[in-house]
Amino acid sequence: MYRGFYCFLFIVILGLLSGCSLLQTESQTGVSVKQGYLNLNDWDGEKNGVVRLDGDWEFYWKKTRDFQENEKQYISVPSTWSNEKGVPGHGYAAYRVVINHVNKDTEYALDMPSISTAYNLWIDGDLVGSNGTPGIDKKTTMPAYHPQEVYFSSEDSTIEIVLQISNYHYRDGGIWESITFGTADQIKDIAFKADALEMVIFGCLLLSGLYHTVLFIQRRQNHSALFFSIVCFLVCIRIAATEDILIVDFFPNIPWSLIVKLEYLSFFLSVPMFLWVLYTLYPNHIAKKFCQVHMYVSVIFSMIVIFTSPNTFTHTNIAYQLMTIISIVYVSIALLKALKDKQEGALIVNLCAGFLSLTVINDILSVNSIIHNYRLSSFGLFVFIFSQSYIIANRSAKAFNEMERVTHELAVLNQTLEEKVRERTLSLEDSRDELRKANVKLENLSYKDQLTQIPNRRYFDEKFHIEWSRALEIQSTIAVMYIDIDYFKLYNDTYGHEAGDDCLKQVAKVLEETLKPYNGHIARIGGEEFIVIVSDVTAEDLNKVCEACRKSIELLKITHVKSVLSKIVTVSIGAALVLPHTRMSSRDLINAADHSLYVAKEKGRNQVCIDFRKK
């Protein structure tokens, strides 16, 4: 049942991971910064790719530019200075690294991530970039988050990079993500691919959120769609407030503290919303009480974020991360039980939830500088949300199908009841008028072809009997036309029965409109064949009627690539005209028209053949 979904899901995950690999910034040469120096004598930018400036940088605590040799320390990058050096989280420092053996007169670039929380970037003594305003105390420091690419040229084979960093507004300061060095073209390419991939994920999640919001509006009982849409919007906010900080591109003057609050709030609120989504899907395996407790705790953490400064609420992150890991363990056990009980969609949820859990744990370890890896939770969220979209949509489709089945059964039951009531009330005088109206309505329905909405064979038989009797009585002519769609079986085989039904509808409608001026009566007698009665008509007029019908179908220009005649749908018409008399059978006229249709087909189709029968 889910084989197609599994294949598609595998392609989605593979595509996301492939997109992630395009953003790789790790040097293939294995070079790293050692005691403040990075030697690139064996590095070829075109072959080896970009280089992460990871390793031991020179570190000068509470210094800006004037460095003394006896003040030199070394600090591991990426890391926070409180974790690495044991210094306070608030303060200022200078980082320095020297890159040797670069090509002269080459345009290089640095991919600068978010650095806590303000910095000036100096290259070979020139100020080339900044983020916020670094200072020596809280008053003179203005924090900011603005990942950027810094481009510069080297006039020597050595490049000196100095970062003056200040932090008085966040719990920790320092370079907590890798800085990437490469040629200008390489950094531009990486930045473009990173932004493109992030925007694709953002757009998909936003559309998914809007779609499920509409689902909830249409059916308020569908709480899973509501929770799911909230999760999508929260994840969109988190994507915009983290990684490349997309929100800054749209709102350049947004306060730094608001960005941090959005980052934390989106994390604190999205986890309980995920739990509620899973609860609505598997209420017998995930405890409602657990979701409620997590929600209450999340609200408390969120209130701390709203009403305190980043210096305060950023210390709550580790505690909430531990609670998130506990939730991951609990949900994993619950989902495995659902899988064991063979619950609908449990295998898909387990696979995607497992993938999401691994990416979240990866990011938690990366944020806390335990490992240095790419942030993958956005990929995990995308895959998980995609799986939930499928499950919710599948359940909605099943519910709709069940509703249709019940509606059909009720319709059959109602019809049966109406028949019983009709049988019991036939003898009642006061119900005679209502019964007559019901019979008329039912009669009209029995005369109509349900596909083309034109009269059917039953209508034709009764109408032909009436018209034949009338023509016999007043001695006027009567004609019958057989109309057959050429090579209709090939049309069905080529385009499918649904397209064939649509073709029949179009042909029937056009023929009905064409025959109105001639007072013709058309009916569908089966398959692709139609029959027409025309009274009080001459042989010349009958030929005009037939040609008008044939040309009207050509003008539809319905494509029919497998037709032997042309590339559009055509019809063959056989007709017979007679002035009836008492010794003649009405069946003779119908047989004559049928024979004329056979002759028209034998002559090559898409033409008219008329048999004028004399007395």
KOLVEXMAR-513130 format. One line per 10 residues: number of its first residue (from 1); their letters; for each residue y, x, z of C-alpha. Coordinates in steps of 0.05 Angstrom, whole numbers, plus 32768, in hexadecimal, padded with zeros to 4 digits. Layout:
NUM> A> Y,X,Z | ...
END
This chain:
1> MYRGFYCFLF> 8000,8000,8000 | 8030,8037,8014 | 8017,806C,7FE3 | 8054,8066,7FB7 | 8082,806A,7FF3 | 805F,80A8,800D | 8069,80CB,7FCA | 80B2,80B7,7FC7 | 80BD,80CD,800F | 809D,8110,8000
11> IVILGLLSGC> 80CB,8119,7FC5 | 8108,8107,7FF0 | 80F5,8139,8027 | 80E6,816F,7FF3 | 8129,8162,7FD1 | 814F,8167,8013 | 812C,81A7,8026 | 8139,81C3,7FE1 | 8182,81B1,7FEA | 8181,81D5,802D
21> SLLQTESQTG> 8163,8213,800C | 819C,8215,7FDB | 81CB,8220,8017 | 81A4,825D,802F | 81D2,8294,8046 | 81A0,82C5,8062 | 81A1,830A,8043 | 8162,831C,801F | 816B,8365,8033 | 8165,8357,807E
31> VSVKQGYLNL> 81A7,837A,808E | 81CA,836B,80D0 | 8205,8381,80F8 | 81F4,83BC,8126 | 8226,83D3,815B | 8260,83B7,8134 | 824C,83D2,80EF | 822B,83B2,80B4 | 8213,83E3,807E | 820A,83C5,8039
41> NDWDGEKNGV> 81F8,8404,8014 | 81B6,83E4,7FFE | 81D5,839F,7FF3 | 81E1,8381,7FAE | 8206,8340,7FB4 | 81EE,8326,7F71 | 81A4,8333,7F81 | 81A0,832E,7FCD | 81CF,82F3,7FD7 | 81FF,82E9,8010
51> VRLDGDWEFY> 81FA,8309,8055 | 81FD,82EA,8099 | 8229,8314,80C6 | 81F7,830D,8100 | 81EC,8344,8131 | 8213,836D,8164 | 825E,8368,815A | 8292,8390,8181 | 82AD,8364,81B9 | 82EF,836D,81DE
61> WKKTRDFQEN> 82F9,833C,8217 | 8341,8325,8221 | 8359,8350,81E7 | 837B,833C,81A6 | 8387,8379,8179 | 8392,83B7,81A3 | 834C,83D1,81AF | 8339,840A,81DD | 82F7,842E,81D4 | 82E6,8429,821D
71> EKQYISVPST> 82EF,83DD,821A | 82BC,83D4,81E2 | 8280,83A8,81EF | 824D,838B,81C0 | 823D,8341,81BA | 8207,831E,8192 | 8220,82F0,815B | 8215,82B5,8157 | 821A,82A4,81A1 | 824D,828E,81D4
81> WSNEKGVPGH> 826D,82C5,81FD | 825B,82A3,823F | 8211,82A2,822E | 8211,82E9,8211 | 8242,830F,823D | 8245,82E4,827B | 8291,82DD,8276 | 82B5,829B,8283 | 82B2,8266,824D | 82FE,8264,824C
91> GYAAYRVVIN> 8325,82A1,8235 | 8333,82CA,81F7 | 8312,8305,81D6 | 8310,832D,8196 | 82D3,8337,816A | 82D0,8371,8139 | 829F,8386,8104 | 82A4,83BA,80CC | 827F,83B0,808A | 8270,83F1,8065
101> HVNKDTEYAL> 825D,83FF,801D | 827C,83C3,7FFA | 8294,83C5,7FB3 | 82DE,83D4,7FA9 | 830C,83A2,7F85 | 82D9,836A,7F8E | 82EC,8325,7FA6 | 82C4,8315,7FE5 | 82C3,82D9,8013 | 82AF,82C4,8059
111> DMPSISTAYN> 8291,8280,8068 | 82B0,8271,80AC | 828E,823C,80D7 | 82AB,8218,8113 | 82BE,824B,8148 | 82CE,8238,818F | 8305,8226,818D | 833F,824B,816B | 8343,828D,8146 | 836A,82BC,8119
121> LWIDGDLVGS> 8344,82E3,80E4 | 835B,8329,80D1 | 833E,8350,8098 | 8353,8399,808F | 8390,838A,80BB | 83A7,834D,8094 | 83A6,8306,80B1 | 837D,82DF,807E | 8368,82A1,80A3 | 836F,8279,80E3
131> NGTPGIDKKT> 8355,823B,8106 | 8383,821B,8138 | 83B0,8249,8160 | 838F,827E,818C | 83B3,8291,81CC | 83AB,82B3,820F | 83AB,8273,8238 | 83A2,8228,8230 | 83EB,821B,8222 | 83EF,824B,81E8
141> TMPAYHPQEV> 83AC,8238,81CA | 83A3,81FF,8199 | 835A,81EF,818A | 8341,81D9,8146 | 8301,81D0,811E | 8309,81E2,80D5 | 82CF,8206,80B2 | 82EB,822C,8077 | 82DF,8261,8043 | 830D,829E,8045
151> YFSSEDSTIE> 8315,82C7,8006 | 832D,830E,8002 | 8328,834E,7FD9 | 8314,8393,7FF0 | 833A,83D0,7FDA | 830A,83FE,7FFE | 82BF,8404,8009 | 82C9,83EF,8052 | 82DF,83AC,806D | 82F7,83A2,80B5
161> IVLQISNYHY> 82F1,835B,80CF | 8314,8348,8111 | 8311,8303,8130 | 8342,82F1,8167 | 8321,82B6,818B | 833C,828A,81C3 | 831A,8251,81E8 | 8339,8228,8220 | 8323,81E3,820B | 82D7,81E6,8203
171> RDGGIWESIT> 82A0,81F9,8233 | 828F,8239,820E | 82B3,8267,81DE | 829E,8297,81A7 | 827C,8298,8164 | 8243,8267,816C | 822F,8263,8122 | 8222,8298,80ED | 825B,82B2,80C3 | 8246,82BE,807B
181> FGTADQIKDI> 825F,82F7,804F | 8257,82FA,8003 | 827C,82FB,7FC2 | 82B0,82C6,7FB5 | 8284,82A3,7F82 | 8248,82A1,7FB1 | 826F,8284,7FEB | 8290,8250,7FBD | 824B,823C,7FA3 | 822E,8236,7FE9
191> AFKADALEMV> 8269,820E,8003 | 8267,81DF,7FC7 | 821C,81D1,7FCF | 8223,81C7,801A | 825B,8195,8011 | 8236,8171,7FD9 | 81F6,816B,8001 | 821B,8153,803E | 8242,811F,8016 | 8201,8105,7FF5
201> IFGCLLLSGL> 81E1,80FB,8039 | 8221,80DC,8055 | 8227,80AC,801A | 81DE,8097,801E | 81E3,8089,8069 | 8224,8062,8060 | 8207,8036,802A | 81C9,802B,8053 | 81F4,8016,808F | 821C,7FE5,8064
211> YHTVLFIQRR> 81DD,7FC8,8045 | 81BD,7FBA,8088 | 81FE,7F9D,80A3 | 81FB,7F6A,806C | 81B2,7F5C,807C | 81C5,7F4D,80C4 | 8200,7F21,80B0 | 81D2,7EF9,8083 | 819E,7EF2,80BB | 81B8,7EFB,8101
221> QNHSALFFSI> 8172,7EFD,811F | 8164,7F3E,80FB | 8179,7F6C,8134 | 8155,7FA8,8117 | 8185,7FA7,80DC | 81C1,7FA5,810C | 81A8,7FE0,8136 | 8195,8006,80F7 | 81DA,7FFD,80D8 | 81FB,8016,8118
231> VCFLVCIRIA> 81CF,8054,8116 | 81E3,8061,80CE | 822D,805D,80DE | 8226,8089,811C | 8201,80BE,80F4 | 8238,80BB,80BF | 826C,80C8,80F5 | 8243,8102,8110 | 823C,8121,80CB | 8287,811A,80C0
241> ATEDILIVDF> 8296,813A,8104 | 8265,8174,8101 | 824B,81A8,80D0 | 8284,81B0,809D | 82B1,817E,80C4 | 82BB,8150,8088 | 82EA,8124,80B0 | 831F,815C,80AF | 8320,8158,8063 | 8333,810E,8066
251> FPNIPWSLIV> 835E,8111,80A5 | 837D,8157,80A9 | 83A7,8146,80E6 | 836F,8129,8110 | 8371,8145,8157 | 833C,8179,8168 | 8329,8153,81A8 | 831B,8114,8180 | 82EB,813A,8152 | 82C5,8154,818E
261> KLEYLSFFLS> 82C3,810E,81AD | 82A8,80F1,816C | 8273,8127,8169 | 825A,8119,81AF | 8261,80CD,81AC | 823A,80C9,816B | 8202,80F1,818C | 8202,80CC,81CE | 8201,8087,81AD | 81D3,8093,8172
271> VPMFLWVLYT> 8196,80A5,819D | 8193,8062,81C2 | 81A0,803D,8181 | 8164,8060,8163 | 813B,8049,819E | 8151,8001,8194 | 813F,8005,814A | 80F9,801D,815C | 80F3,7FE8,8193 | 8103,7FB0,8161
281> LYPNHIAKKF> 80CC,7FCB,8134 | 8097,7FD7,816A | 80A9,7FAE,81A8 | 8062,7FB2,81C3 | 8061,7FFE,81C4 | 80A8,8012,81D7 | 80C0,7FF8,821A | 8100,7FCF,821A | 8110,7FEA,825F | 810F,8032,8245
291> CQVHMYVSVI> 8140,8020,820E | 816E,7FFD,8240 | 816E,8038,8271 | 817D,8068,8239 | 81B5,803B,8221 | 81D5,8037,8266 | 81D1,8083,826E | 81EF,808B,8228 | 8229,805D,823A | 8237,8087,8278
301> FSMIVIFTSP> 8237,80C7,824F | 8263,80A6,821A | 8296,808F,824F | 829A,80D7,8268 | 82A9,80ED,8221 | 82DE,80B8,8217 | 8303,80C2,8259 | 82FE,810D,8264 | 8313,814C,823E | 82E4,8177,8214
311> NTFTHTNIAY> 82E5,81AA,824C | 82C0,8177,8277 | 8294,814C,824B | 8278,8186,8221 | 8251,819B,825F | 8229,815B,825A | 820A,816E,8218 | 81CF,8195,8234 | 81BB,815D,8263 | 81BD,812A,822B
321> QLMTIISIVY> 8195,8159,81FE | 815E,815C,8234 | 815E,8110,8238 | 8159,810D,81EC | 811C,813B,81ED | 80FC,810D,8222 | 810A,80D1,81F4 | 80EB,80F6,81B9 | 80AB,8102,81E2 | 80A9,80BA,81F9
331> VSIALLKALK> 80B5,809D,81B3 | 8081,80CC,8195 | 804B,80B3,81C6 | 805F,806A,81BA | 805E,8072,816E | 801A,8094,8171 | 8000,8058,8198 | 801E,802A,8162 | 7FFA,8053,812D | 7FB9,804E,8154
341> DKQEGALIVN> 7FC1,8002,8157 | 7FCD,8002,810C | 8012,7FE4,8110 | 8038,7FD7,80D0 | 805D,8015,80B7 | 8047,803F,80F3 | 802F,8079,80C9 | 8071,807D,80A3 | 8099,807A,80E4 | 806E,80AF,8105
351> LCAGFLSLTV> 8076,80DF,80CA | 80C1,80D5,80C5 | 80CD,80D3,8110 | 80A6,8114,8117 | 80D0,8134,80E1 | 8110,811B,8103 | 80F8,8134,8148 | 80EC,817A,812D | 8131,817D,810D | 8153,8163,814D
361> INDILSVNSI> 812F,8196,8178 | 8141,81CC,8146 | 818B,81B9,814B | 8189,81B6,8198 | 816C,81FC,819B | 819E,8214,8167 | 81DA,81F5,818B | 81C6,8218,81CB | 81BD,825B,81A6 | 8173,825E,81B6
371> IHNYRLSSFG> 8164,8264,816C | 8191,8271,8131 | 817E,8241,80FA | 819C,820D,80CB | 81B0,81C9,80E8 | 817B,819A,80CC | 8185,815A,80F4 | 81AD,813A,80BC | 8171,8142,808E | 8143,8126,80C2
381> LFVFIFSQSY> 8170,80EB,80CE | 8174,80DD,8084 | 8129,80DD,807D | 811E,80B2,80BB | 8154,8080,80A7 | 8136,807C,8062 | 80F2,806B,807F | 8111,8035,80AD | 8135,8017,8072 | 80F3,8011,804E
391> IIANRSAKAF> 80D0,7FF1,8089 | 8108,7FC0,8098 | 810E,7FAD,804E | 80C2,7FA5,804A | 80C1,7F78,8086 | 80FA,7F4F,806A | 80D5,7F47,8028 | 8096,7F30,804D | 80BE,7EFF,8076 | 80DE,7EE3,8037
401> NEMERVTHEL> 809A,7EDD,8014 | 807E,7EBA,8051 | 80B9,7E8A,8050 | 80AD,7E7B,8007 | 8063,7E6E,8016 | 8074,7E3E,804F | 80A9,7E1C,8024 | 8076,7E12,7FED | 8043,7DF5,801E | 8078,7DC6,803A
411> AVLNQTLEEK> 808B,7DB1,7FF3 | 8042,7DA1,7FE4 | 803B,7D7C,8026 | 807B,7D55,8018 | 8063,7D44,7FD3 | 8021,7D2A,7FF0 | 8045,7D02,8024 | 8073,7CE3,7FF0 | 8037,7CCE,7FC7 | 8017,7CAD,8004
421> VRERTLSLED> 8058,7C8A,8015 | 805E,7C73,7FCD | 8018,7C57,7FCD | 8024,7C30,800D | 8067,7C14,7FF7 | 8055,7BFD,7FB1 | 8049,7BB6,7FCA | 808B,7BB0,7FEF | 80C1,7B8A,7FCA | 80FC,7BAD,7FEB
431> SRDELRKANV> 80E2,7BF2,7FD5 | 80D9,7BE1,7F8B | 811D,7BFC,7F74 | 8116,7C3E,7F99 | 80D0,7C46,7F7E | 80E7,7C39,7F37 | 811D,7C6F,7F3E | 80EA,7CA1,7F59 | 80BC,7C92,7F20 | 80F4,7C9C,7EED
441> KLENLSYKDQ> 8106,7CDF,7F0D | 80BD,7CF5,7F0E | 80B6,7CDF,7EC6 | 80F1,7D09,7EB1 | 80D3,7D45,7ED3 | 8090,7D39,7EB0 | 80B3,7D39,7E6D | 80D4,7D7E,7E76 | 80B7,7DC2,7E69 | 80C2,7DEA,7EAA
451> LTQIPNRRYF> 80CE,7E2D,7E88 | 80FE,7E1B,7E4F | 811B,7DDC,7E6F | 8112,7DB6,7E2D | 80E3,7D7A,7E22 | 8098,7D87,7E22 | 805C,7D6F,7DF9 | 8056,7D2E,7E1F | 809E,7D1D,7E0E | 8092,7D2D,7DC5
461> DEKFHIEWSR> 8055,7D01,7DC0 | 807A,7CC4,7DDC | 80BA,7CD2,7DB5 | 8094,7CDC,7D74 | 806F,7C9A,7D7E | 80B1,7C77,7D88 | 80D3,7C98,7D4C | 8097,7C8D,7D1E | 8096,7C43,7D2F | 80E0,7C3D,7D24
471> ALEIQSTIAV> 80DD,7C62,7CE0 | 80A3,7C36,7CCB | 80C8,7BF7,7CDF | 810B,7C07,7CBC | 80EC,7C31,7C85 | 8113,7C71,7C94 | 80FC,7CB8,7C8C | 80E0,7CE2,7CC6 | 80D3,7D2D,7CC8 | 80AD,7D5B,7CF6
481> MYIDIDYFKL> 80BC,7DA6,7CFD | 808E,7DDB,7D1B | 80B3,7E19,7D33 | 808C,7E57,7D46 | 80A8,7E9A,7D61 | 808F,7ED2,7D34 | 8061,7F06,7D54 | 806F,7EED,7D9A | 802F,7F0B,7DB7 | 8048,7F50,7DA2
491> YNDTYGHEAG> 808A,7F40,7DC4 | 8066,7F2F,7E05 | 803A,7F6D,7E00 | 8077,7F99,7DF5 | 80AA,7F7D,7E26 | 807E,7F58,7E58 | 8075,7F0F,7E68 | 80B6,7F0A,7E8F | 80DE,7F20,7E52 | 80B3,7EF1,7E28
501> DDCLKQVAKV> 80C6,7EB6,7E55 | 810F,7EC9,7E4E | 8108,7ECB,7E02 | 80E9,7E85,7E02 | 8123,7E6B,7E2C | 8157,7E87,7DFC | 8133,7E6D,7DBE | 812A,7E27,7DDC | 8173,7E23,7DF1 | 818E,7E38,7DAC
511> LEETLKPYNG> 815F,7E09,7D87 | 8173,7DCE,7DB3 | 81BD,7DDC,7DA6 | 81B2,7DE5,7D5B | 818D,7DA2,7D54 | 81C1,7D78,7D79 | 81EE,7D6B,7D3B | 81AF,7D54,7D15 | 8197,7D25,7D4C | 8157,7D4D,7D51
521> HIARIGGEEF> 8127,7D4A,7D8B | 8105,7D8B,7D9F | 80CA,7D98,7DCE | 80A1,7DD4,7DE2 | 8058,7DC6,7DD4 | 803A,7E07,7DEE | 8043,7E53,7DEE | 8077,7E68,7DBB | 8072,7E27,7D91 | 80A6,7DF0,7D8D
531> IVIVSDVTAE> 80A5,7DAD,7D69 | 80E0,7D83,7D50 | 80E9,7D3B,7D3A | 8122,7D2A,7D0A | 812D,7CE2,7CF1 | 8155,7CC5,7CB6 | 8159,7D08,7C91 | 8153,7D1C,7C48 | 812B,7D57,7C2E | 816C,7D7E,7C23
541> DLNKVCEACR> 8185,7D6F,7C69 | 8142,7D82,7C87 | 8145,7DC5,7C64 | 818B,7DD0,7C82 | 8172,7DBF,7CC7 | 8138,7DEF,7CC1 | 8163,7E28,7CA6 | 8197,7E1C,7CDD | 8161,7E23,7D11 | 8144,7E61,7CF2
551> KSIELLKITH> 8188,7E84,7CEB | 819D,7E71,7D32 | 8161,7E98,7D4D | 8173,7ED5,7D22 | 81BA,7ED2,7D3D | 819F,7EDB,7D83 | 818B,7F22,7D6F | 8155,7F27,7DA4 | 8137,7F6C,7D9C | 80EE,7F6D,7D85
561> VKSVLSKIVT> 80DB,7FB4,7D72 | 8092,7FA3,7D65 | 80A2,7F6B,7D34 | 8086,7F78,7CEE | 80C0,7F52,7CCE | 80FD,7F70,7CEF | 8115,7F8C,7D31 | 812B,7F49,7D4C | 8108,7F08,7D5F | 80FF,7ED7,7D25
571> VSIGAALVLP> 80DD,7E93,7D1B | 80B3,7E72,7CE6 | 80BE,7E27,7CD8 | 808F,7DF5,7CB8 | 80A7,7DAE,7CAC | 8090,7D6E,7C8C | 80B9,7D31,7C77 | 809E,7CEB,7C67 | 80B3,7CA4,7C5D | 807B,7C82,7C86
581> HTRMSSRDLI> 8052,7C45,7C73 | 801C,7C1D,7C95 | 7FE3,7C41,7C73 | 7FFC,7C85,7C8C | 7FEA,7CA4,7CCF | 801F,7CC6,7CF9 | 7FED,7CFF,7D04 | 7FF0,7D0E,7CB9 | 803A,7D21,7CC0 | 802C,7D4F,7CFB
591> NAADHSLYVA> 7FF2,7D70,7CD6 | 801E,7D79,7C98 | 8054,7D9C,7CC1 | 801F,7DC8,7CE2 | 8004,7DDB,7C9E | 804A,7DEB,7C86 | 8053,7E1B,7CC1 | 8011,7E3C,7CAD | 802C,7E45,7C66 | 806E,7E62,7C80
601> KEKGRNQVCI> 8047,7E95,7CA8 | 801A,7EA6,7C6C | 8058,7EB2,7C41 | 8072,7EE7,7C71 | 8092,7EC1,7CAC | 80DC,7EBA,7CBE | 80E2,7E83,7C8A | 80E0,7E37,7C81 | 80AA,7E10,7C5D | 80B2,7DC4,7C53
611> DFRKK> 807F,7D90,7C3C | 809F,7D50,7C21 | 8069,7D1B,7C22 | 8070,7CE1,7BF2 | 8052,7C9C,7BFA
END
